[in-house]
Amino acid sequence: YTILRHTAETVPPAFRLSHVTVLNVGAFKGSNYQKSFHRACDYARRFADAQGLELVCIDTNFNEVLQTSQSVNGLHSFAGELPYRIFGAAHALSGLFSEYYLSSEVPFRQFTLEKREPEEDISYFDLFSALACSTDTLTCHCTGGEASRLAKLIALSDWEPSYRWLHACFTAEGNCGVCRKCVMAQTVFYCLGKLERYQNIYDVEKYLKNKDAFLSQALIHTGHPYEEGMEEFVRSHIPVTPAIESRARILSAASRATGNYFKGKGTDIPFAWK
């Protein structure tokens, strides 16, 4: 969504996107992280070439130095430091560019400095973090916060590059099609009648064959701000049958019982197909 907004012809040249970045500030973990990181860089490079953009990739040893297994002020280190890690990596390249865009995770209207659930989520004050991390040589921006995640997906559904390159998944490789983020994205496109446009990156046939199960998942009540307006959107676009309604209630109870659904853990898939 950030790339869509900042490559439009109406964007002033000084603020038009020129580079995209893949910054390993801690998300790539494990003994095989280098393979995943380089795979992500290769994917981003092919996308950047297609869009006429330059690609910059940065690897870091933040995890080793900052000891992410520990807690910092009650917050999980990685989640509690993520925007600062990103801006820190961007500052290493402040001589290359003077503006850096961080894609907002939470709409600006939900801005707050108060602790929110999940407790490690500090994305509610990304606007403040961007301001605090700006210097005379690099201005950090938090962008896209005027739209919810639902609104972003709706906008992307008419952007042709997303049909080939969208990666809205918890996994590092491709789109699994069954995690929470994949379910939400496919459901939005299905409700808009545009899911077939994404047949190169999603198993559209699988979704259509099991659409009642997917739609039931989309109606689960997690209370997470990322899903704001999703239930109303689905109900306003498709008829919700009693069977879908019943399954959604069961799945909602299961997700509340485990507290695990949104985080993309292994419980997602059994919930989807039982």
N, C-alpha and C positions, 0 to 999 in steps of 0.2 A: 504493500500500500504506500509505503514511503517512497519507493522508486516510482510508482505510478504518479504520485502527486508532484514529485520534484524533477520529473523529466518532461513535463508538459510544456508546450510552447509559450504558455502564458507566464511561466516562472521567469523572473528577472535573471539575466545571465549570471550575476554574482551569487545567486542562490540555487542555480541549476545543478543538479547532481552530475558529478564528473567521475567519481570513483565509487566502487562498492568494496566492502571489506569482509573478510572472514577472520575474526579475532578469537583465537583460542585463549580465553581468559579463565578457563576452568571447566567449561562444559564438556570438553573431550577428556575422558578419564580412562583409567585402566591401563593394563600393560600393552594393549593394542591401540592406544589412542592415536598414535601417529598415522596409522592406516585410515582411521575414520576422518581425521583432520585433513589429510591429503585428498581423500575422496570428496569431502565437502569443498575443498579448494578447487578441485577439478570441475565439479558441478557448477560452482559459482563462476569459474573462468569461462565455461562455455556459454553461460547465460550472459555474462558481461560482454563477451564478444558479439553476441547476437544483438545486444542493445547499444553497442557502440560506447561502452563504458570501460574504464580501466579497473583492474582488480588488484587489491592489496591484501595479502595474507600475513598474519602475525601469529607466531607461536609464543607462548610464555611459560614460565615456571611458577606462575602465581600459586598453584595448588601446593607445590612443595614448600614454598617460602611462607605462605599464609596458613598452612595446615588446616585445610577445609574440614577435616574430621572433627575439629573442635568448634566450640561455640564462642561467638564474640558478642558481648553485651546481650546475651540471651537469644541472639539470632544465629541461624546457621550461616557459617562464613560466606559460602558462595552466594546464596540468595540474598544475604544481607549486605553484600558488597558489590553486586553485579554491575549496576550502572557506573560505580566508581572504577571498577576494573576496566570496563569498556572505555570510559573516557581517558583512563590512564594510558591504555594502549594507543588510543587516538593521539594523545599528546606526544607520543614518540615520533609521530609523523606530522607534527604541526608545521614543519617547514614545507611539507608537500601540499597541504591545503589549510584553509583558514576557517572553514565551517565544518562542523560534524553533526550529523543527524542521528539521534537515538530514536528508534521507533517506540512510541508510547505503548504501554501494556494496558493501562487503565485510562478511561476517558478523563479529560481535565475536570469535568464537573464533579468527579469523585475525589478530587484532591483533598488530602488530609495529612497532617503530621502525626495523627494519633495511630496507635498500634491497631492493626486490622488483621482479621483472619484471612488466609493462613498467616500466622504470626511472623513468618520470615519474609513476607512480601512487602518490600519497601517501594514498589512501583507506584504507590499512591502519591508519592511526592517526587516523581521524576522531574517535574518542572523545577523544583528547588535544587535537585541534584545537578541538573544541567547548568543552572545559574552558578552554583557553587564551584563547578569544575571549569568554568570559562576563564580564559586569561586574555592578555593583550594580543597573543599570537594565535589563539584558537578559541572560537566561540562555539560552545556546545549548545545544541538545540534538542528539545524534546518535541517530536513532530507526530502528527496524526491523532492527537488526543481529542480533536473535535468530533471524532467518530468512534462508535463502539466497535467491537470485533465483528458484530453482525453487519454493521454498516460498511465496514471495510470489505467483507466478503462479497456483499452486494455490489460494491463498486468494482471489485476485481472481476466479477463475473462477466463484465463487458470489456475487459482488457485482454486482448489476444495473447500477449506473452504468458499470462497466468495459465493458459490452457496447456502449456508445455512445461513450465518451470515452477509452478506453485509447489512449495514444500511445507505443508501445514501438518506436521506430524511430530510425535515424540521421539521417533527413531532417527538415527543419523543417516540412514540410507533409504531413499524413496519414501513413499507414503504407504504405511501398513494397511490403511483402510478401516481399521477397527478400533484404534485408540480414540479417546474422547475428542481430540482436536480433529481427527480425520472424519469422525462421525458428524461433528457439527458442520464442517465445511461441506461435505457431500450433501447433507440435508438441506443446507441453504441453497445449493445449486439445484438440487432436485425440486425444491419448492418453487424456484424461479423458472423451472423448465429448461435448465441449462446444463444439467449434469453430463449429458452426452459430450459436451465440449471438452470435458476433462477425461476422456477415455484413455488418453495416453499416460496419465499419471494415477488414475484410480481404476479399480476393478468395477466398472459401472454395472456390468452384468450381475455381479455378486450383490451389489447394493439393491438393484431392482428386484432380484429374486428374493431377497430378504428384507424388503423395504419396511415391512411392519415392525420388524425387530429394530431396525435402525431408527425409525421414527419414534418408537417407544423410548429409545435411549435419548433422543433429542429432547424429550419432554421430561426427563429426570430433573428433579429439583435439587441442585447442589448448592444454590445460594451464592455461587461464585460470580463476581462482577464481570468476568470475561463472557458470561453467558446471558448478560442482561438483554431482555427483549426477545430471546430465542423462542420461548414457549408461545408467546403471543404471535410471533411471526409465523411459526409452523401452523398454528390453529387458524390463522387468517388466510392461509394459502392452500391447505388441503383438508379434506374431511377426516376427522379423527374418530375412528371406529371404536366401539366399546372394547374390542379385543386389544387395540393399541393402548387405550386408556388404562385398562386393567394391568397390562404388562408394565406400563410406565410407573404405576403405583408400586408394584412389586420391586422394580429396579430402584426406585427412589428410596424405598425402605432399606434395600440391600446396600446402597451406596452410603446412606447415613450410618448404617451399622458398622461398616468397615472404615469409613472416613478415607477411602482410598481411591474413589473412582476417578476424580479429576486428574490425579497425579500420574496417570498412565501406567499403573502397576499391573501385575499379571492378572488381577481380578477382573479387569475390564472385559476381556474376551469371553470368559465363562458367563458373565452376566449377559453378554450380547447374544449368545447362542443357545443357552439352556431353554 
